[in-house]
Amino acid sequence: MPNSSTAHATIPPTVWLARGRHTGNRADEALRRGLRRLKDGRAIDDFLELPAADTAPDLVFESRTRVAREVTVRARLSLAPGTAEGREWTLVAEAELPWDRAWPSPTGMFWEPEQDADWNHDAATGLRPGELNPLPDDDKAVRRLLRDCVRDAWHIHVVVHEAMTTDERGRVPLAHWLPPGLRHRVVEHRAAPQQLRVANWALREFGVQVPRGGAAVLPGAPVPEGYDAGAFAVRAVFLDGTEPAGLVDAVTRYDATARALPDGARAALTALREDWHLLTLAEELERERALVAMYAEALEAMTKSRDLYREAAERAHEALAACQDASSDVPAARQPPAAPGPAPSSPLQQLTRTLERLKPTARSRRATPREPGEPTPDRQ
């Protein structure tokens, strides 16, 4: 069984996820009409369509309701731009308590099955969750389909082998027996009696085998930790109109495993939790109080930082003043020695300076006048 060693965030127990495709026209108008009817009929408490400019290219709708009379459920549905195959939608719902499978499917917070059935298509395969979907007649098409099913992490895919051609009693979908919270997340594939070999041939690379006349729950990707293909294979499914208790138990146990968030689910869940707009008055008041508390905490932290900086500056000034006082009290003997005088001149420089001093003396002697009566020196 291929698996990834990379750690994946698992689906929280309070969260319900689904992805599908609306194959009809004007899916956005169908959503708006359905939400108005649901609110008018008090099936939901309220709904809101976010401004398209803020959510482009998707359209985003929020819906809020209560289950079990007092548990609030918030749900967010994003509708992608249209393609040739339709418009994909992603639904994330979260309750105040761990999700109970007996609660209604959150798809009913947006879509009205009795008014519009075009929304109920699996985005990965195009098939309908909650209904019977026969495997294709072509062997290669069977292999491509089952590969896509194994890689799909948004739905639970189940392959049921019909040991013999069934009558109307054997055409009851598995979803009929599942709790409401699972019906729109399970895609049932029916293999005709002669298709067992090709189905197992397609599933061999994933380590999954369907027993003859039985069923198998496909692992999805990434494979849930601790998944054992044998533990989620049912050896016999009696398609006679009675409840397939073994298969219902296998699907329920698989849904309880710690499965990773599918691609795109993390962003959708973050948006639901952090960018929720459909608030009650009490919730708005609580949010404003939380903002005030957050701002007060930030202001207090800034004030403490300012006081700490001021205290540190005062201590630095005190230390600088103490250093200056200490340097002025140092004894003279400890003062650094005076700078040395000019280097002594050479003997030639000393002789030159002496002669320079003697020159004025000689000139002065020649210029001294004679005393009266002093004989004039003889001239030769």
Disulfide bonds with the S-S distance in Angstrom:
none
